[in-house]
Amino acid sequence: MTGTNGNPTGTTDTTSTTSTTDNLGTADTTGTTDHTGVIVVGSGPTGLLLAGDLATAGIPVTVLEKRPRKISNLSRAFALHARSLEQLDARGLADELEATGRTLDRLRLFGRLSIDLTDLPSRFNHVLVLPQYEVEKALARRAVEAGAGFRYDTEMTGLVQDADGVTVGARGADGRTESLRAAYVVGADGMRSAVRGAIGLPFPGKSVIRSVVLADVKLAEQPDELLTVSAVGDAFAFLAPFGDGYYRVIGWHRGRDVPDTEPLDLAEVKEITRRALGHDYGMHDARWMSRFHSDERQAPAYRVGRVFLAGDAAHVHTPAGGQGMNTGLQDAANLSWKLVSVLAGHADPALLDTYQAERHPVGKAVLRSSGGLVRLAMAKRPWTRAARAALTGLVSHVGPARRKATAQVTGIGYRYPAPCGTHPLTGTRVPDVRLADGTRLYEALRDGHFVLITPAHEPLVQEPPAQASSAPGLPPHSDRLTTAHWASARRTTLLVRPDGYAAWATDATPAPEALHSALATYLGPTLVRRSGRELLTK
C-alpha cells in the first residue's frame, strides 16, 4: 500500500506489469537507438516544466515534439495564478515572468462577479497576465540549460511497455522511424494525446459550448481593463493583450451554432463582441481567426504501468477562470519529484501511485468549477439566472465563500489526501514563509530538495554516533535535504516536499528516532550532510 501523501510503505508497484525494478535492462530492444530515463511527449508548459525538473535533478530526459522548433505566438492561455507563480518561483523563473507580464489584482469571472486577490495569502496576490508562449520560452530555456534533450518535428507513432521500461516509436520529419527506450513515459501532448490513445485510455466527457470564435486582432480603442470579460444575454466575450499590440478575442453567441469548419470573418467576431461588451473597440488587422468547441473531459486514470498523463492529455475543461495551463503546471510539479525519487533509487515505485491519488481529484474539481462558471455565464432560464445572481452575492459579500472561491481559482486552496492520524498540515500547501537566514522557503526549494524547517535555537540536525557514518551496508551519500529554521517563534517541525506541500509535521520536539524515521520514509535511507554535520536516517 502507499499513503496518499507520498508515503511509500515498501510494497511492490502493482500498477506496473511484473517488476518493480527501474533499470532499463532486460527487454528486447532490437533496433532501439536511444535510451533515457524519461521520455516526455509534448513541449507545452506542462511537458517543459517536467523536463526541466528531471534534467535539473540529473535524470536523462528526452522531449518529443511533433511541431517545428519554434515558440508559437498563437497562445491559448493568458493567466498565471498564484500557485503556479509559486511553483515557478521555486524554479527561479517567477520574477522574470512578472517583469514581462502585467498584474491584475481583481479577476472578473462574468458580469458583476469578480474576485479580489489583494488579500490572497501569497507573495503573488494577483493574476499575472501574459501569453502562454512567454511561459514556454522561460521553461524551455531552463530545460535546455539543464541538459534535457529535444527532438522537434518528431511524432510518437506508438509505444510498448514491459516490466523494465517502455519502447516508443518515433517518426521524424524525413519520415524515418526509430525506437527509443525509457524507464517511464509522460504524455503531455494535449487533448488529442497520442500517448493516451496508445495506452488505450478513454477520454469521457462532452462539448460544453460549440462554435466559439477566436481571433487575434489590433484595437483602435484600448479597453478600460487589462482583461475584459462579460456575458450579456445570449453572448459572451473575452479580450486579453499579447503585449505586442495584438489582442486575443474569444467570443460566443447562442444563436450562431455552426461547425468548427465554417468560415469565420472579422465582421462576425465584431458583432459577437458588441453584443457581449457593448462595443468592438475598433477591431482591425486580424492575423488569425478560427472556431473551436470547448470540452469537459478527464481520463479515468493518469497512470497505466510506466506511462503517465499530465495537462490537457489528462483533462480538458472550459477556459473560465483561466485554470487550464495552471492545472497542467501543477500536474508536472507533482509528478517530477516522484519520478526523480524513484529513478534515483530513493523511493519505492509505489510512490508514483500517489500522482493519481493527488492530482485526479484536483482535475475533477477544476472541471466542475470551470464548467459551473461557464454554465452560469450562459444562463438562459430564469432559475439559472437567479442562481447566478445568488452566487454573485454570496461570493461578493460572504467572507468564507469568497475565500473558498479565491483559493480554488488561484490553486492555493487544494490539499492532498493524508493518512489518518497525521498532523493537520500534512498534504497542505506550505506558504512562502521567511526563514531565519533571511531567505524564503521557495528560494530554499530551488535545489529541488525536501526542506526541513525546525524551531529557532534548536540544532538543525542530531549528531549521530561517531561510528555511524562508517557502518556497513549504508547507501552512498546523497544531498536531497535542505535544513532551515523558522524566522518566527513557531515550534512546529515541518518537512516540506519539493513541490511545496507538507510531507510530515509535528508540534512537539521530535525524538531523534522519530525524526530519523520520518526522513527515511520520505527521503529513503541515506546520509545527509549539512555544514560539516551528519544526519543518519535509518
C-alpha positions in Angstrom: 0.0 0.0 0.0 1.0 3.6 -0.5 0.0 6.6 1.7 -1.8 9.1 -0.4 0.6 11.9 0.6 3.6 10.3 -1.0 4.4 7.9 1.9 5.7 4.7 0.4 5.4 1.8 2.7 7.6 -0.7 0.8 5.3 -2.9 -1.2 5.6 -3.7 -4.9 4.3 -1.4 -7.7 1.0 -3.1 -8.5 0.3 -0.9 -11.5 3.5 -1.9 -13.3 3.5 -5.1 -15.3 5.5 -7.6 -13.3 8.6 -5.9 -11.9 9.4 -3.0 -9.6 13.0 -2.5 -10.8 13.8 0.7 -12.6 16.8 -0.2 -14.7 16.3 -0.3 -18.5 17.9 -3.7 -18.7 16.2 -6.9 -19.9 13.5 -6.1 -22.5 14.2 -6.9 -26.2 15.1 -3.5 -27.6 16.4 -4.7 -31.0 16.6 -1.6 -33.3 16.4 0.8 -30.4 18.7 3.7 -31.0 18.5 5.7 -27.7 18.0 5.0 -24.0 16.9 7.6 -21.5 15.3 7.8 -18.1 12.1 9.5 -19.1 10.5 10.4 -22.4 8.2 13.4 -22.3 5.8 13.7 -25.3 4.8 17.3 -25.8 6.6 20.5 -25.2 3.9 22.8 -23.9 4.2 24.3 -20.4 3.4 21.0 -18.7 6.0 19.0 -20.6 8.6 21.7 -20.4 8.3 22.1 -16.6 8.5 18.4 -16.1 11.5 18.0 -18.4 13.3 20.9 -16.7 12.8 19.4 -13.3 14.0 16.0 -14.3 17.1 17.3 -16.1 18.0 19.6 -13.2 17.9 16.6 -10.9 20.3 14.7 -13.3 17.7 12.4 -14.8 18.2 11.8 -18.5 15.1 13.1 -20.3 14.1 13.4 -24.0 11.2 15.5 -25.2 9.4 14.5 -28.4 7.5 17.3 -30.1 5.8 17.0 -33.5 5.8 20.7 -34.1 8.9 22.5 -35.6 11.4 24.1 -33.3 9.8 27.4 -32.5 7.6 29.0 -29.9 4.1 29.6 -31.4 2.6 33.1 -30.9 -0.9 31.6 -31.0 -1.3 31.3 -27.3 -4.2 29.5 -25.7 -3.7 30.8 -22.1 -3.1 34.2 -20.8 -3.0 34.0 -17.0 -0.8 32.6 -14.3 -2.4 32.2 -10.9 -0.8 32.4 -7.5 0.0 28.7 -7.0 1.6 28.4 -10.5 3.7 31.5 -9.8 4.8 30.0 -6.5 5.9 26.8 -8.4 7.8 29.0 -10.9 9.4 30.9 -8.1 10.7 27.6 -6.7 12.4 27.2 -10.0 13.8 30.8 -10.2 11.5 31.9 -13.0 8.7 33.9 -11.4 10.4 37.2 -11.1 11.4 37.4 -14.8 7.9 36.5 -15.9 6.5 39.1 -13.5 8.7 41.7 -15.2 7.4 40.5 -18.6 3.7 40.4 -17.9 1.2 42.7 -16.2 -0.5 42.1 -12.9 -4.2 42.2 -12.1 -5.5 42.3 -8.5 -9.1 41.5 -9.3 -10.3 38.7 -11.5 -13.7 39.2 -13.2 -15.4 35.9 -14.0 -18.6 37.2 -15.6 -21.0 40.1 -15.2 -20.7 41.6 -11.7 -18.9 38.5 -10.3 -15.3 39.2 -9.6 -12.7 38.1 -7.1 -10.5 40.5 -5.2 -7.0 38.9 -4.9 -5.3 41.6 -2.7 -5.8 39.6 0.5 -4.6 36.3 -1.0 -2.1 34.7 1.4 0.7 34.5 -1.2 3.6 36.6 -2.3 1.7 36.6 -5.6 -1.6 38.1 -4.6 -2.7 38.8 -8.2 -3.1 37.2 -11.6 -0.1 37.6 -13.9 -1.4 38.3 -17.4 1.0 37.3 -20.2 0.8 35.0 -23.2 1.4 31.3 -22.8 4.4 31.5 -25.2 6.3 33.7 -22.7 5.9 30.9 -20.1 7.1 28.4 -22.6 10.2 30.4 -23.5 11.3 30.5 -19.9 10.6 26.9 -19.2 12.2 25.8 -22.5 15.4 27.8 -21.7 15.6 26.2 -18.2 15.1 22.7 -19.6 17.8 23.1 -22.3 20.3 24.7 -19.9 19.7 21.7 -17.5 20.5 19.2 -20.3 17.1 18.0 -21.5 17.2 16.6 -25.0 14.7 17.8 -27.6 13.5 16.2 -30.8 11.3 18.5 -32.8 9.4 17.5 -35.9 9.2 14.1 -34.3 5.9 12.3 -33.8 5.3 9.4 -31.5 3.9 6.5 -33.5 3.2 4.0 -30.7 4.6 2.5 -27.5 5.0 -0.9 -25.9 5.8 -1.2 -22.2 7.1 -4.2 -20.2 8.4 -4.9 -16.8 11.6 -2.9 -17.2 10.7 0.1 -19.4 8.9 1.5 -22.4 9.8 1.4 -26.0 8.5 4.3 -28.0 8.2 4.5 -31.8 9.1 7.9 -33.3 9.0 9.3 -36.8 11.0 12.3 -37.8 10.3 15.0 -40.4 12.1 12.9 -43.0 9.7 10.0 -42.5 12.3 7.8 -40.9 11.3 5.8 -37.9 13.2 4.7 -34.8 12.7 3.2 -31.4 13.5 5.0 -28.2 13.7 3.3 -24.8 13.0 4.8 -21.4 12.1 3.8 -17.9 8.9 5.9 -18.0 6.9 7.9 -20.5 4.8 11.0 -19.7 2.2 12.1 -22.2 1.9 15.9 -22.1 0.7 16.0 -25.7 -2.6 17.8 -25.4 -6.3 17.0 -25.8 -5.7 14.7 -28.8 -3.0 12.8 -26.9 -1.2 10.1 -28.9 0.1 8.7 -25.6 -3.4 8.4 -24.2 -4.6 6.6 -27.3 -1.6 4.2 -27.3 -2.3 3.0 -23.7 -6.0 2.6 -24.5 -7.5 5.1 -22.1 -10.8 6.7 -23.0 -11.4 10.4 -22.6 -15.0 10.6 -21.5 -16.9 13.9 -21.4 -18.7 16.2 -23.7 -18.6 19.6 -25.5 -19.9 22.3 -23.3 -20.0 25.1 -25.8 -19.6 24.9 -29.5 -18.7 27.4 -32.2 -16.6 29.6 -30.0 -14.7 32.2 -32.2 -11.1 33.1 -31.7 -9.3 36.0 -33.3 -6.0 37.9 -32.8 -6.6 41.5 -33.7 -5.5 45.0 -33.2 -7.8 47.5 -31.5 -8.3 51.2 -32.3 -9.6 51.8 -28.7 -7.9 50.4 -25.6 -10.2 48.6 -23.1 -10.5 50.1 -19.7 -9.4 46.8 -18.0 -6.4 44.6 -18.6 -8.7 41.5 -19.0 -12.1 42.3 -20.4 -14.8 39.7 -20.0 -18.6 39.8 -19.8 -21.7 37.8 -20.7 -24.9 39.6 -21.7 -28.0 37.8 -22.9 -27.0 35.2 -25.4 -23.4 36.2 -25.9 -20.1 36.5 -24.0 -16.7 37.8 -25.0 -13.2 38.0 -23.6 -10.3 40.2 -24.5 -6.6 39.8 -23.4 -3.5 41.6 -24.6 -0.5 39.8 -26.1 1.8 42.7 -25.3 2.8 43.2 -28.9 -0.1 45.4 -30.0 -2.5 42.4 -30.6 -5.3 41.2 -28.5 -6.8 37.7 -28.3 -10.6 37.8 -28.7 -12.8 34.8 -27.6 -16.5 35.1 -28.2 -19.6 33.0 -28.4 -23.2 33.6 -29.4 -26.0 31.2 -28.7 -27.7 31.8 -32.0 -24.6 31.0 -34.0 -24.2 27.3 -33.6 -22.2 26.2 -36.6 -19.4 23.6 -37.2 -15.8 24.4 -36.4 -15.1 24.2 -40.2 -17.5 27.1 -41.0 -15.6 30.1 -42.4 -15.1 32.9 -39.9 -14.7 36.6 -40.8 -13.9 39.7 -38.7 -17.4 41.0 -39.0 -18.8 38.1 -37.0 -16.2 38.5 -34.3 -17.0 42.2 -34.0 -20.8 41.5 -33.9 -20.4 39.0 -31.0 -18.1 41.3 -29.1 -20.5 44.2 -29.4 -23.3 42.0 -28.1 -21.3 41.0 -25.1 -19.2 44.0 -24.3 -21.2 46.9 -25.8 -18.7 47.8 -28.5 -15.9 46.2 -30.6 -13.1 48.6 -29.8 -12.4 49.2 -33.5 -11.0 45.7 -34.2 -8.8 45.5 -37.3 -5.9 43.7 -38.9 -6.8 40.2 -37.8 -3.7 38.0 -38.1 -5.5 34.8 -37.2 -9.1 33.6 -36.8 -10.7 30.3 -36.0 -13.6 28.4 -34.4 -13.3 25.8 -31.7 -15.5 23.9 -29.3 -14.8 23.7 -25.6 -14.9 20.3 -24.0 -15.0 18.9 -20.5 -13.1 15.6 -20.4 -11.0 13.7 -18.0 -9.1 10.4 -18.3 -10.2 7.8 -15.7 -6.6 7.2 -14.8 -3.5 9.3 -15.0 -1.2 6.3 -15.0 -1.1 2.9 -16.8 2.0 1.0 -15.8 5.0 3.1 -16.7 3.1 5.7 -18.7 1.6 8.8 -17.2 -0.7 11.6 -18.5 -0.4 15.2 -17.5 -2.0 18.5 -18.5 -4.5 18.5 -21.3 -3.7 14.9 -22.1 -5.3 14.0 -18.8 -8.0 16.7 -18.5 -9.6 19.5 -20.5 -12.1 22.0 -19.4 -13.6 25.3 -20.3 -11.4 28.4 -20.2 -13.5 30.0 -17.4 -11.2 31.3 -14.6 -8.1 30.7 -16.7 -7.2 27.4 -14.9 -6.1 25.2 -17.8 -2.4 25.9 -18.1 -2.1 26.3 -14.3 -3.6 22.9 -13.6 -1.1 21.3 -16.0 1.8 23.0 -14.4 0.7 21.7 -11.0 0.5 18.2 -12.5 4.1 18.4 -13.7 5.3 19.8 -10.3 3.6 16.9 -8.5 5.0 14.2 -10.8 8.5 15.3 -11.4 10.0 14.9 -7.9 8.4 11.5 -7.6 10.0 10.3 -10.8 13.3 11.7 -9.6 13.0 9.9 -6.2 12.1 6.5 -7.9 14.7 6.7 -10.7 17.4 7.7 -8.2 16.6 4.6 -6.1 15.5 6.6 -3.1 11.8 5.6 -3.1 9.7 2.5 -3.9 8.0 2.8 -7.3 4.7 2.7 -5.4 5.3 6.4 -4.7 4.2 7.0 -8.2 0.7 5.8 -7.5 0.2 9.0 -5.4 0.2 11.0 -8.6 -3.2 9.6 -9.5 -4.4 9.9 -5.9 -3.4 13.5 -5.6 -4.0 15.0 -9.0 -7.0 13.3 -10.4 -9.4 14.8 -7.7 -7.9 18.2 -8.4 -8.6 17.8 -12.2 -12.1 16.7 -11.4 -12.7 19.8 -9.2 -11.4 22.1 -11.9 -13.7 20.6 -14.4 -16.6 21.1 -12.0 -15.7 24.7 -11.1 -14.8 26.0 -14.6 -17.9 24.2 -16.1 -20.1 25.7 -13.5 -18.8 29.2 -14.3 -19.5 28.8 -18.0 -23.0 27.4 -17.4 -23.8 30.4 -15.2 -22.4 32.8 -17.7 -24.5 31.2 -20.4 -27.6 31.1 -18.2 -30.8 31.5 -20.1 -33.6 30.2 -18.0 -34.9 32.4 -15.1 -33.9 29.9 -12.4 -30.3 29.6 -13.7 -30.0 33.4 -13.9 -31.3 33.5 -10.3 -28.6 31.1 -9.3 -26.0 33.3 -11.0 -27.3 36.3 -9.1 -27.2 34.4 -5.8 -23.7 33.2 -6.4 -22.5 36.7 -7.2 -24.0 37.9 -3.9 -22.5 35.1 -1.9 -19.0 35.4 -3.3 -19.1 39.2 -3.1 -20.4 39.6 0.5 -19.8 36.4 2.4 -16.2 36.1 3.6 -15.8 32.3 3.8 -17.4 31.8 0.4 -15.2 34.5 -1.1 -12.0 32.9 0.4 -13.0 29.4 -0.8 -13.7 30.6 -4.3 -10.5 32.6 -4.4 -8.4 29.7 -3.1 -9.8 27.3 -5.6 -9.4 29.5 -8.7 -5.9 30.5 -7.8 -4.9 27.0 -6.8 -3.6 27.7 -3.3 -6.6 26.1 -1.6 -6.1 22.5 -2.8 -4.7 20.0 -0.4 -3.7 16.4 -1.0 -5.1 13.4 0.9 -3.2 12.4 4.0 -3.2 9.2 6.1 -5.5 9.2 9.1 -3.8 10.4 12.3 -1.2 12.6 10.6 -0.6 16.2 11.5 -3.3 18.7 10.2 -0.6 20.3 7.9 0.1 17.1 6.1 -0.9 17.4 2.4 -1.4 21.2 2.6 0.3 23.8 0.5 3.1 25.5 2.6 3.2 29.3 2.2 6.4 31.0 1.2 7.5 31.6 4.8 10.5 33.5 5.9 13.5 31.5 7.2 15.9 32.5 9.9 18.8 33.2 7.5 16.7 35.9 5.7 15.7 33.7 2.7 12.3 32.4 1.8 11.0 28.8 1.6 10.5 28.9 -2.1 14.1 30.1 -2.6 15.2 27.1 -0.5 13.1 24.8 -2.7 15.1 25.8 -5.8 17.5 23.0 -5.4 14.7 20.5 -5.8 15.2 19.1 -2.4 13.0 18.4 0.6 13.2 21.2 3.2 13.2 20.5 6.9 12.2 23.6 8.9 12.8 23.4 12.7 12.2 25.9 15.5 14.8 28.6 16.0 17.6 28.0 18.6 17.4 24.2 18.2 20.0 22.1 16.4 19.1 21.6 12.8 20.3 18.0 13.0 21.1 15.4 15.6 24.7 14.4 15.7 24.8 10.6 15.2 27.3 8.4 16.9 30.8 8.8 15.6 30.9 5.4 14.1 27.5 5.6 12.3 28.8 7.0 9.0 31.1 4.1 8.6 28.5 1.4 9.4 28.5 -1.4 6.8 25.6 -1.5 4.3 24.9 2.2 4.3 23.9 3.6 0.9 26.1 6.3 -0.7 26.0 9.9 0.3 23.1 11.8 -1.1 22.2 15.5 -0.9 18.4 15.7 -1.0 17.6 17.6 2.2 17.9 21.3 3.0 17.6 22.3 6.6 16.4 25.7 7.9 15.0 27.4 11.0 11.7 29.4 11.1 12.3 33.1 11.2 9.4 33.3 13.6 8.9 31.7 17.1 6.9 28.8 15.6 7.5 25.5 17.4 6.5 23.1 14.6 9.0 20.9 12.9 7.9 20.6 9.3 9.2 18.6 6.3 8.3 20.2 3.0 8.2 18.2 -0.2 10.0 19.5 -3.3 6.6 20.7 -4.7 5.9 22.9 -1.7 3.4 20.6 0.1 3.8 19.4 3.7 5.0 15.8 3.9 5.3 15.5 7.7 5.0 17.7 10.7 4.9 17.7 14.5 4.3 20.4 17.1 6.3 18.6 19.7 10.1 18.4 19.8 10.6 15.2 17.9 12.8 12.5 19.4 15.8 11.8 17.1 14.4 8.3 16.3 11.1 9.8 15.2 12.8 12.4 13.0 15.1 9.8 11.5 12.1 7.6 10.8 10.2 10.4 9.1 13.2 11.4 6.9 13.8 7.8 6.0 10.2 7.4 5.0 10.2 10.3 2.6 13.8 10.6 1.5 14.9 7.0 1.7 17.7 5.6 3.9 20.6 8.0 3.3 23.3 10.0 4.9 22.6 13.8 4.7 25.4 16.2 5.2 25.0 19.9 6.2 27.7 22.3 7.4 30.1 19.6 8.4 27.4 17.7 10.4 25.8 14.4 9.5 22.3 13.1 10.0 21.9 9.4 9.6 18.5 8.2 8.7 17.7 4.6 9.4 
